[in-house]
């Protein structure tokens, strides 16, 4: 996976700064931060996966995004908003750095090029959210599952010869794609019967990403045919 310029700068010039604390993450770890807690630290994920969640008005957890190694999270601490409006929890074991917001600000002021990289990071976050909204509006559950499984496989490259392994529960997948647990389970089982994926406890294994992508095509063809779109 390509290392971003921002990640390189943080690893080379910030993680050793006074006040920066390394956090070892595991599936048993409680929330890295929770909604409503003081937003006075920015976080850098060195390795692993972290999920960012919000709680809806009906107390349902909504998985907003997945943070991969080499990315910032807890960006609200840069704005001085006071408290976090979301929670960050471990999705896959790894390590992160807790950076006091004033230390991060001084780092950016000392190296003005960092502000540009931070803005690029925030714009990418916004683009990811727009893509998620687009999928929620225009794609069915199967297409959304295939899209996010492919994305998660990209974020966690596996050396396993049997394929890509993603450690995620069906509840977490349901929250990510904006579907009920029952619909998500039914759709995953349908893909498993076709041999596109294999399911285990808090795990999805993808033997072939090409085969996974191909399985999304029939639904797209059917939709375009129903809409009267000429087929090439």
Backbone as JSON, one array per atom type, in Angstrom:
{
  "sequence": "XXXXXXXXXXXXXXXXXXXXXXXXXXXXXXXXXXXXXXXXXXXXXXXXXXXXXXXXXXXXXXXXXXXXXXXXXXXXXXXXXXXXXXXXXXXXXXXXXXXXXXXXXXXXXXXXXXXXXXXXXXXXXXXXXXXXXXXXXXXXXXXXXXXXXXXXXXXXXXXXXXXXXXXXXXXXXXXXXXXXXXXXXXXXXXXXXXXXXXXXXXXXXXXXXXXXXXXXXXXXXXXXXXXXXXXX",
  "N": [[0.85, -1.19, 0.0], [0.54, 2.23, -0.86], [2.38, 4.72, 0.81], [1.3, 7.7, 2.22], [2.28, 11.17, 1.81], [1.67, 12.7, 4.03], [1.44, 10.77, 6.08], [4.08, 9.83, 6.11], [5.45, 12.14, 6.96], [4.39, 12.51, 9.52], [5.2, 10.14, 10.82], [7.97, 10.44, 10.68], [8.53, 12.86, 11.92], [6.85, 13.58, 14.03], [5.76, 11.63, 15.79], [7.55, 11.19, 17.81], [7.46, 13.4, 19.35], [7.16, 15.44, 22.32], [4.62, 14.58, 24.57], [3.13, 13.09, 22.8], [1.54, 9.98, 22.55], [1.84, 6.49, 22.31], [-0.52, 4.0, 21.4], [-1.48, 0.75, 21.9], [-3.53, -1.27, 20.03], [-6.26, -3.5, 20.23], [-8.79, -6.02, 19.56], [-10.09, -6.22, 21.91], [-9.91, -3.8, 23.06], [-11.32, -0.95, 24.64], [-13.35, 1.84, 23.57], [-11.44, 4.11, 21.62], [-11.88, 6.79, 21.64], [-14.9, 8.36, 22.73], [-18.2, 9.44, 21.77], [-19.02, 12.66, 22.82], [-16.9, 12.97, 24.56], [-14.01, 14.99, 25.57], [-12.58, 16.72, 22.83], [-9.59, 16.84, 22.41], [-7.36, 15.69, 21.39], [-5.69, 14.65, 18.43], [-5.6, 11.8, 16.31], [-3.37, 9.36, 15.01], [-3.31, 6.63, 12.95], [-1.22, 4.01, 12.95], [-1.12, 1.33, 12.23], [-3.43, -1.37, 11.45], [-7.08, -1.33, 11.72], [-9.63, 1.08, 12.23], [-12.91, 1.85, 13.28], [-15.23, 4.43, 12.71], [-17.95, 5.63, 14.41], [-21.36, 6.72, 14.76], [-24.18, 7.46, 16.85], [-27.55, 7.03, 16.2], [-30.73, 8.85, 16.34], [-32.45, 6.95, 17.25], [-30.97, 5.36, 18.82], [-29.35, 3.64, 17.38], [-26.35, 2.25, 16.2], [-24.3, 3.73, 13.79], [-22.08, 3.02, 11.31], [-19.76, 5.11, 10.22], [-17.34, 5.5, 8.77], [-14.33, 3.71, 7.79], [-11.13, 3.66, 9.07], [-7.85, 3.39, 7.88], [-4.46, 2.07, 8.25], [-1.93, 4.58, 8.44], [-3.48, 6.83, 8.31], [-5.12, 9.83, 9.5], [-7.36, 10.36, 12.28], [-10.13, 11.5, 14.33], [-10.3, 14.16, 13.71], [-11.81, 16.33, 14.5], [-10.66, 17.5, 16.71], [-8.94, 19.37, 15.72], [-10.42, 21.6, 15.23], [-11.32, 22.79, 17.51], [-13.82, 22.25, 18.59], [-14.69, 21.26, 20.98], [-16.07, 18.75, 21.98], [-16.1, 15.29, 20.93], [-18.2, 14.2, 18.26], [-18.58, 11.69, 17.44], [-17.66, 8.18, 17.79], [-14.66, 6.24, 18.17], [-13.58, 3.05, 17.45], [-11.79, -0.07, 17.74], [-11.31, -2.0, 14.89], [-9.61, -3.75, 13.65], [-6.68, -5.19, 15.0], [-3.79, -3.23, 15.94], [-1.74, -0.32, 15.96], [-1.76, 2.99, 17.31], [-1.29, 6.58, 17.49], [-1.7, 9.02, 19.94], [-2.15, 12.37, 19.72], [-1.7, 15.43, 21.2], [-3.81, 18.21, 20.54], [-2.7, 20.81, 20.44], [0.0, 20.24, 20.09], [-0.08, 19.05, 17.58], [-0.94, 21.22, 16.05], [1.24, 23.01, 16.34], [3.17, 21.52, 15.02], [2.18, 21.61, 12.39], [2.38, 24.35, 11.94], [5.09, 24.72, 12.05], [5.87, 23.35, 9.85], [4.72, 24.36, 7.09], [3.89, 23.06, 4.74], [2.5, 20.89, 5.6], [-0.1, 21.66, 6.25], [-1.37, 21.8, 3.77], [-1.38, 19.1, 3.07], [-3.0, 18.11, 5.09], [-5.43, 19.35, 4.46], [-5.92, 18.12, 1.99], [-6.3, 15.53, 2.93], [-8.69, 15.89, 4.43], [-10.45, 16.64, 2.4], [-10.49, 14.28, 0.94], [-11.74, 12.6, 2.8], [-14.25, 13.81, 2.8], [-15.03, 13.29, 0.17], [-15.21, 10.51, 0.26], [-17.42, 10.23, 1.96], [-19.4, 11.37, 0.34], [-19.45, 9.47, -1.72], [-20.4, 7.28, -0.29], [-22.98, 8.14, 0.38], [-24.03, 8.32, -2.2], [-24.0, 5.6, -2.95], [-25.81, 4.58, -1.07], [-28.12, 5.76, -2.0], [-28.45, 4.9, -4.65], [-27.68, 2.24, -5.09], [-28.3, -1.3, -4.65], [-28.51, -3.57, -1.8], [-26.79, -5.76, -2.22], [-24.95, -4.77, -4.13], [-23.84, -2.67, -2.64], [-22.64, -4.11, -0.54], [-20.71, -5.61, -1.96], [-19.13, -3.53, -2.95], [-18.07, -2.39, -0.55], [-16.82, -4.59, 0.63], [-14.82, -5.06, -1.22], [-13.42, -2.66, -0.91], [-12.61, -2.85, 1.8], [-10.96, -5.07, 1.6], [-8.95, -3.97, 0.06], [-7.91, -2.14, 1.87], [-6.81, -3.79, 3.77], [-4.54, -5.58, 2.87], [-3.86, -9.0, 2.22], [-1.63, -11.7, 2.86], [-2.38, -14.25, 2.63], [-2.68, -17.23, 0.87], [-5.1, -18.24, 0.12], [-6.82, -16.2, -0.35], [-8.3, -12.9, 0.16], [-8.71, -11.82, 3.48], [-11.07, -10.56, 5.67], [-11.65, -9.16, 8.74], [-14.47, -8.76, 10.2], [-17.67, -8.22, 11.61], [-21.04, -9.39, 10.86], [-22.95, -7.64, 11.78], [-21.49, -5.24, 11.87], [-20.91, -4.93, 9.16], [-23.52, -4.6, 8.21], [-24.18, -2.15, 9.37], [-22.32, -0.55, 8.06], [-23.12, -0.64, 5.35], [-25.65, 0.32, 5.48], [-27.99, -1.26, 5.97], [-30.37, -3.71, 7.24], [-29.53, -6.14, 9.77], [-30.57, -8.66, 9.16], [-31.14, -8.56, 6.37], [-28.57, -8.1, 5.4], [-27.25, -10.46, 6.24], [-28.68, -12.4, 4.76], [-27.99, -11.64, 2.15], [-25.18, -11.93, 2.19], [-25.01, -14.7, 2.63], [-26.12, -15.59, 0.25], [-24.15, -14.77, -1.59], [-22.1, -16.37, -0.62], [-23.05, -18.95, -1.21], [-22.76, -18.93, -3.91], [-20.08, -19.11, -4.11], [-18.54, -16.86, -4.1], [-17.67, -15.62, -1.82], [-16.45, -16.67, 1.44], [-17.72, -17.45, 4.64], [-17.09, -16.84, 8.11], [-16.64, -16.81, 11.71], [-16.99, -13.55, 12.62], [-15.7, -12.86, 10.24], [-14.88, -12.54, 6.79], [-13.99, -14.15, 3.88], [-12.44, -13.67, 0.8], [-11.99, -15.31, -2.06], [-11.32, -14.47, -4.68], [-10.91, -11.29, -5.89], [-11.55, -10.34, -8.41], [-13.59, -12.1, -9.2], [-15.45, -11.39, -7.28], [-16.04, -8.73, -8.03], [-17.15, -9.23, -10.55], [-19.5, -10.48, -9.86], [-21.23, -8.45, -9.26], [-22.15, -7.44, -11.61], [-24.48, -8.59, -13.0], [-26.71, -7.46, -11.64], [-26.43, -4.74, -12.23], [-26.75, -4.76, -15.0], [-29.38, -5.67, -15.21], [-30.74, -3.55, -14.01], [-30.18, -1.4, -15.76], [-31.39, -2.35, -18.05], [-34.06, -2.47, -17.29], [-34.52, 0.22, -17.04], [-34.49, 1.01, -19.59], [-32.12, 1.51, -20.85], [-29.91, 1.48, -23.56], [-28.16, -1.47, -24.45], [-24.77, -2.28, -24.85]],
  "CA": [[0.0, 0.0, 0.0], [1.33, 3.44, -0.97], [2.42, 5.54, 2.02], [1.05, 9.09, 1.86], [3.28, 12.14, 2.28], [1.28, 13.1, 5.38], [1.82, 9.68, 6.99], [5.55, 9.83, 6.22], [5.87, 13.29, 7.77], [4.0, 12.26, 10.91], [6.07, 9.08, 11.36], [9.36, 10.88, 10.75], [8.79, 14.14, 12.61], [5.87, 13.95, 15.03], [5.41, 10.61, 16.78], [8.5, 11.24, 18.92], [7.34, 14.67, 20.04], [6.72, 15.38, 23.71], [3.17, 14.56, 24.73], [2.53, 12.1, 21.9], [1.5, 8.7, 23.24], [1.51, 5.34, 21.46], [-1.59, 3.17, 21.93], [-1.58, -0.58, 21.29], [-4.95, -1.53, 19.81], [-6.7, -4.88, 20.02], [-10.24, -6.13, 19.48], [-10.64, -6.13, 23.27], [-9.75, -2.43, 23.52], [-12.52, -0.12, 24.69], [-13.32, 2.92, 22.59], [-10.28, 5.0, 21.64], [-12.59, 7.94, 22.21], [-16.35, 8.2, 22.62], [-18.99, 10.63, 21.52], [-19.23, 13.47, 24.02], [-15.66, 13.16, 25.34], [-13.27, 16.16, 25.09], [-11.84, 16.57, 21.57], [-8.32, 17.56, 22.61], [-6.28, 14.92, 20.77], [-5.8, 14.1, 17.09], [-5.05, 10.44, 16.33], [-2.75, 8.83, 13.79], [-3.34, 5.16, 12.95], [0.01, 3.49, 12.35], [-1.46, 0.04, 11.62], [-4.73, -1.88, 11.86], [-8.27, -0.64, 11.22], [-10.48, 1.7, 13.24], [-14.21, 2.25, 12.75], [-15.8, 5.65, 13.26], [-19.39, 5.39, 14.53], [-22.26, 7.66, 15.41], [-25.42, 6.85, 17.35], [-28.7, 7.73, 15.65], [-31.75, 9.28, 17.3], [-33.14, 5.77, 17.79], [-29.92, 4.6, 19.53], [-28.72, 2.66, 16.49], [-24.99, 2.61, 15.82], [-24.09, 3.89, 12.35], [-20.66, 2.99, 10.98], [-19.59, 6.22, 9.28], [-16.21, 5.22, 7.89], [-13.27, 2.85, 8.3], [-9.81, 4.3, 8.97], [-6.78, 2.42, 7.65], [-3.12, 2.47, 8.67], [-1.37, 5.71, 7.71], [-4.46, 7.9, 8.21], [-5.54, 10.56, 10.69], [-8.77, 10.37, 12.66], [-10.34, 12.44, 15.42], [-9.95, 15.47, 13.16], [-12.55, 17.39, 15.19], [-9.78, 18.16, 17.68], [-8.26, 20.49, 15.06], [-11.34, 22.73, 15.08], [-11.66, 23.35, 18.8], [-15.27, 22.13, 18.79], [-14.99, 20.9, 22.37], [-16.26, 17.31, 22.23], [-16.28, 14.47, 19.73], [-19.58, 13.86, 17.92], [-18.58, 10.29, 17.03], [-16.79, 7.3, 18.58], [-13.67, 5.48, 17.41], [-13.36, 1.74, 18.06], [-10.88, -0.93, 17.0], [-11.88, -3.0, 14.0], [-8.54, -4.74, 13.49], [-5.57, -4.85, 15.9], [-2.69, -2.46, 15.38], [-1.18, 0.69, 16.87], [-2.11, 4.37, 16.98], [-0.64, 7.6, 18.3], [-2.57, 10.08, 20.44], [-1.37, 13.6, 19.57], [-2.42, 16.61, 21.7], [-4.15, 19.1, 19.42], [-1.76, 21.93, 20.35], [1.24, 19.7, 19.52], [-0.32, 18.87, 16.15], [-0.99, 22.56, 15.45], [2.61, 23.53, 16.26], [3.83, 20.73, 13.98], [1.74, 22.15, 11.11], [2.9, 25.71, 11.8], [6.53, 24.61, 11.8], [6.02, 22.82, 8.48], [3.51, 24.83, 6.39], [3.43, 22.11, 3.71], [1.62, 19.91, 6.23], [-1.49, 22.13, 6.17], [-1.9, 21.39, 2.46], [-1.62, 17.66, 3.13], [-4.17, 17.91, 5.96], [-6.61, 19.75, 3.67], [-6.14, 17.04, 1.04], [-6.86, 14.42, 3.71], [-10.07, 16.21, 4.77], [-11.22, 16.6, 1.15], [-10.68, 12.87, 0.62], [-12.77, 12.13, 3.72], [-15.54, 14.31, 2.32], [-15.34, 12.55, -1.06], [-15.64, 9.17, 0.67], [-18.78, 10.36, 2.47], [-20.28, 11.58, -0.81], [-19.59, 8.18, -2.39], [-21.27, 6.43, 0.52], [-24.35, 8.62, 0.19], [-24.43, 7.92, -3.55], [-24.29, 4.17, -2.93], [-27.04, 4.38, -0.31], [-29.26, 6.24, -2.78], [-28.6, 4.34, -6.0], [-27.28, 0.83, -5.19], [-29.0, -2.21, -3.75], [-27.67, -4.06, -0.7], [-25.71, -6.61, -2.74], [-23.93, -3.91, -4.73], [-23.14, -1.95, -1.57], [-21.78, -5.08, 0.14], [-19.57, -5.93, -2.82], [-18.29, -2.33, -2.99], [-17.34, -2.2, 0.7], [-15.92, -5.73, 0.83], [-13.64, -4.8, -2.06], [-12.69, -1.57, -0.29], [-11.96, -3.36, 3.0], [-9.85, -5.94, 1.15], [-7.87, -3.08, -0.37], [-7.32, -1.51, 3.06], [-6.1, -4.8, 4.57], [-3.99, -6.59, 1.97], [-3.54, -10.25, 2.91], [-0.65, -12.59, 2.23], [-2.95, -15.59, 2.65], [-2.8, -17.75, -0.5], [-6.49, -18.61, -0.16], [-7.55, -15.0, -0.72], [-8.33, -11.76, 1.09], [-9.47, -12.09, 4.7], [-11.54, -9.35, 6.33], [-12.17, -9.45, 10.08], [-15.58, -7.85, 10.46], [-18.9, -8.95, 11.9], [-22.17, -9.08, 9.97], [-23.57, -6.42, 12.31], [-20.67, -4.11, 11.44], [-21.14, -4.77, 7.72], [-24.87, -4.06, 8.05], [-24.1, -0.73, 9.71], [-21.52, 0.12, 7.04], [-23.84, -0.54, 4.08], [-26.96, 0.92, 5.69], [-29.03, -2.28, 5.8], [-30.64, -4.44, 8.46], [-28.7, -7.33, 9.99], [-31.19, -9.8, 8.48], [-30.92, -8.42, 4.93], [-27.14, -8.27, 5.16], [-26.95, -11.88, 6.4], [-29.25, -13.11, 3.61], [-27.2, -11.31, 0.96], [-23.87, -12.57, 2.34], [-25.19, -16.14, 2.43], [-26.33, -15.79, -1.19], [-22.83, -14.68, -2.22], [-21.33, -17.54, -0.19], [-23.53, -20.13, -1.96], [-22.21, -18.82, -5.27], [-18.63, -19.3, -4.02], [-17.85, -15.58, -4.25], [-17.05, -15.38, -0.53], [-16.63, -17.67, 2.49], [-18.04, -16.78, 5.89], [-16.68, -17.43, 9.37], [-16.97, -15.98, 12.86], [-16.44, -12.21, 12.45], [-14.71, -12.95, 9.16], [-15.28, -12.79, 5.41], [-12.83, -14.47, 3.04], [-12.72, -13.45, -0.61], [-10.99, -16.05, -2.83], [-10.9, -13.72, -5.87], [-11.54, -9.98, -6.0], [-12.12, -10.25, -9.75], [-14.86, -12.81, -9.17], [-16.37, -10.58, -6.48], [-16.49, -7.61, -8.87], [-17.98, -9.78, -11.62], [-20.81, -10.87, -9.32], [-22.08, -7.26, -9.18], [-22.57, -7.01, -12.94], [-25.86, -8.92, -13.41], [-27.67, -6.51, -11.08], [-26.33, -3.49, -12.96], [-27.33, -4.97, -16.33], [-30.83, -5.75, -15.04], [-31.24, -2.21, -13.72], [-30.12, -0.56, -16.95], [-32.38, -2.88, -19.0], [-35.37, -2.03, -16.82], [-34.62, 1.66, -17.25], [-34.52, 1.26, -21.03], [-30.81, 1.93, -21.33], [-29.42, 0.58, -24.62], [-27.04, -2.33, -24.07], [-23.67, -2.32, -25.83]],
  "C": [[0.88, 1.24, 0.0], [1.23, 4.26, 0.32], [2.26, 7.0, 1.61], [2.15, 9.99, 2.42], [2.96, 12.58, 3.7], [1.69, 12.04, 6.39], [3.33, 9.64, 7.19], [6.03, 10.95, 7.12], [5.55, 13.06, 9.23], [4.93, 11.22, 11.54], [7.5, 9.58, 11.57], [9.57, 12.04, 11.72], [7.82, 14.46, 13.75], [5.67, 12.92, 16.13], [6.37, 10.59, 17.97], [8.38, 12.52, 19.74], [6.82, 14.49, 21.46], [5.19, 15.46, 23.78], [2.45, 13.57, 23.85], [2.64, 10.72, 22.54], [1.1, 7.59, 22.27], [0.46, 4.48, 22.16], [-1.59, 1.84, 21.18], [-3.06, -0.94, 21.22], [-5.2, -3.02, 19.64], [-8.21, -4.91, 19.99], [-10.88, -5.98, 20.87], [-10.56, -4.7, 23.81], [-11.1, -1.73, 23.58], [-12.36, 1.01, 23.68], [-12.06, 3.77, 22.74], [-10.73, 6.37, 22.12], [-14.08, 7.72, 21.95], [-17.03, 9.52, 22.35], [-19.25, 11.36, 22.84], [-18.01, 13.69, 24.87], [-14.87, 14.34, 24.76], [-12.45, 15.86, 23.84], [-10.55, 17.37, 21.67], [-7.11, 16.79, 22.1], [-6.66, 14.54, 19.34], [-5.13, 12.74, 17.12], [-4.48, 10.07, 14.97], [-2.71, 7.31, 13.91], [-2.11, 4.65, 12.22], [-0.26, 2.17, 11.64], [-2.8, -0.42, 12.17], [-5.87, -1.14, 11.19], [-9.07, -0.1, 12.4], [-11.8, 2.08, 12.59], [-14.69, 3.5, 13.48], [-17.32, 5.5, 13.23], [-20.1, 6.59, 15.12], [-23.49, 6.9, 15.89], [-26.59, 7.69, 16.86], [-29.68, 8.12, 16.75], [-32.5, 8.11, 17.93], [-32.13, 4.81, 18.42], [-29.33, 3.48, 18.69], [-27.33, 3.14, 16.1], [-24.85, 2.64, 14.3], [-22.6, 3.95, 12.1], [-20.43, 4.01, 9.87], [-18.48, 5.94, 8.28], [-15.24, 4.27, 8.58], [-11.93, 3.52, 8.03], [-8.75, 3.22, 8.84], [-5.45, 2.96, 8.15], [-2.57, 3.59, 7.8], [-2.31, 6.89, 7.61], [-4.7, 8.57, 9.56], [-7.0, 10.25, 11.01], [-8.9, 11.22, 13.93], [-10.04, 13.86, 15.0], [-10.71, 16.62, 13.82], [-11.69, 18.16, 16.19], [-9.03, 19.34, 17.06], [-9.12, 21.75, 15.07], [-11.69, 23.4, 16.39], [-13.14, 23.29, 19.11], [-15.65, 21.67, 20.19], [-15.1, 19.41, 22.64], [-16.42, 16.58, 20.9], [-17.76, 14.17, 19.51], [-19.7, 12.42, 17.46], [-17.68, 9.5, 17.97], [-15.83, 6.57, 17.66], [-13.38, 4.18, 18.15], [-12.49, 0.88, 17.15], [-11.66, -1.92, 16.17], [-10.88, -4.12, 13.74], [-7.33, -4.27, 14.28], [-4.45, -4.09, 15.18], [-2.15, -1.49, 16.42], [-1.57, 2.08, 16.36], [-1.32, 5.31, 17.87], [-1.67, 8.67, 18.66], [-1.74, 11.37, 20.5], [-2.17, 14.79, 20.13], [-2.63, 17.62, 20.57], [-3.18, 20.27, 19.3], [-0.42, 21.48, 19.78], [1.09, 19.54, 18.01], [-0.33, 20.22, 15.44], [0.41, 23.15, 15.3], [3.4, 22.8, 15.17], [3.47, 21.3, 12.61], [2.3, 23.56, 10.88], [4.4, 25.7, 11.5], [6.81, 24.13, 10.38], [4.76, 23.18, 7.7], [3.0, 23.88, 5.31], [2.46, 21.09, 4.28], [0.16, 20.35, 6.16], [-2.13, 21.71, 4.86], [-2.24, 19.91, 2.46], [-2.83, 17.34, 4.0], [-5.45, 18.26, 5.22], [-6.93, 18.66, 2.66], [-6.77, 15.83, 1.73], [-8.34, 14.67, 4.01], [-10.96, 16.18, 3.54], [-11.49, 15.15, 0.73], [-11.74, 12.24, 1.51], [-14.16, 12.54, 3.22], [-15.98, 13.57, 1.06], [-15.83, 11.14, -0.73], [-17.08, 9.2, 1.19], [-19.77, 10.57, 1.33], [-20.5, 10.28, -1.57], [-20.51, 7.25, -1.62], [-22.72, 6.84, 0.36], [-24.88, 8.21, -1.18], [-24.8, 6.44, -3.61], [-25.59, 3.88, -2.18], [-28.27, 4.75, -1.13], [-29.51, 5.41, -4.04], [-28.24, 2.85, -6.12], [-28.1, -0.03, -4.25], [-28.01, -2.77, -2.73], [-26.51, -4.9, -1.23], [-24.58, -5.76, -3.34], [-23.14, -3.15, -3.67], [-22.2, -2.88, -0.82], [-20.53, -5.38, -0.68], [-18.6, -4.75, -2.85], [-17.45, -2.23, -1.72], [-16.44, -3.4, 1.03], [-14.65, -5.54, 0.01], [-12.77, -3.71, -1.44], [-11.95, -2.03, 0.96], [-10.8, -4.28, 2.65], [-8.66, -5.1, 0.7], [-7.15, -2.46, 0.82], [-6.5, -2.49, 3.88], [-5.57, -5.89, 3.66], [-3.51, -7.81, 2.75], [-2.52, -11.06, 2.13], [-1.15, -14.03, 2.17], [-3.19, -16.06, 1.22], [-4.23, -18.08, -0.88], [-7.34, -17.4, -0.52], [-7.46, -13.9, 0.32], [-9.21, -12.09, 2.28], [-9.79, -10.77, 5.39], [-12.15, -9.74, 7.66], [-13.23, -8.4, 10.43], [-16.83, -8.68, 10.71], [-20.0, -8.57, 10.92], [-22.92, -7.84, 10.47], [-22.82, -5.17, 11.85], [-20.84, -3.86, 9.94], [-22.51, -4.15, 7.46], [-24.88, -2.56, 8.32], [-23.37, 0.05, 8.63], [-22.32, 0.35, 5.76], [-25.24, 0.06, 4.24], [-28.1, -0.03, 5.46], [-29.29, -2.95, 7.14], [-29.69, -5.63, 8.57], [-29.25, -8.51, 9.21], [-30.95, -9.75, 6.97], [-29.46, -8.63, 4.57], [-26.76, -9.74, 5.24], [-27.46, -12.68, 5.2], [-28.42, -12.88, 2.35], [-25.82, -11.95, 1.02], [-23.97, -14.08, 2.09], [-25.42, -16.47, 0.96], [-25.0, -15.74, -1.94], [-21.97, -15.89, -1.87], [-21.75, -18.79, -0.96], [-23.0, -20.12, -3.39], [-20.69, -18.99, -5.29], [-17.84, -18.02, -4.15], [-17.11, -15.21, -2.97], [-17.2, -16.62, 0.34], [-16.83, -16.92, 3.79], [-17.54, -17.56, 7.09], [-17.1, -16.51, 10.51], [-16.24, -14.64, 12.76], [-15.4, -12.17, 11.34], [-15.4, -13.19, 7.82], [-14.02, -13.05, 4.62], [-13.25, -14.36, 1.58], [-11.65, -14.17, -1.43], [-10.45, -15.24, -4.01], [-11.65, -12.39, -5.92], [-12.17, -9.78, -7.38], [-13.48, -10.93, -9.81], [-15.9, -12.03, -8.37], [-16.92, -9.43, -7.31], [-17.45, -8.1, -9.96], [-19.38, -10.09, -11.13], [-21.76, -9.68, -9.21], [-22.68, -6.9, -10.52], [-24.0, -7.38, -13.31], [-26.88, -7.93, -12.9], [-27.63, -5.19, -11.85], [-26.96, -3.61, -14.34], [-28.85, -4.98, -16.24], [-31.42, -4.37, -14.81], [-31.26, -1.35, -14.98], [-31.13, -1.03, -17.99], [-33.77, -2.41, -18.61], [-35.59, -0.54, -17.07], [-34.65, 2.01, -18.73], [-33.22, 1.74, -21.59], [-30.33, 0.98, -22.4], [-28.21, -0.2, -24.13], [-26.03, -2.38, -25.2], [-23.32, -3.78, -26.13]]
}
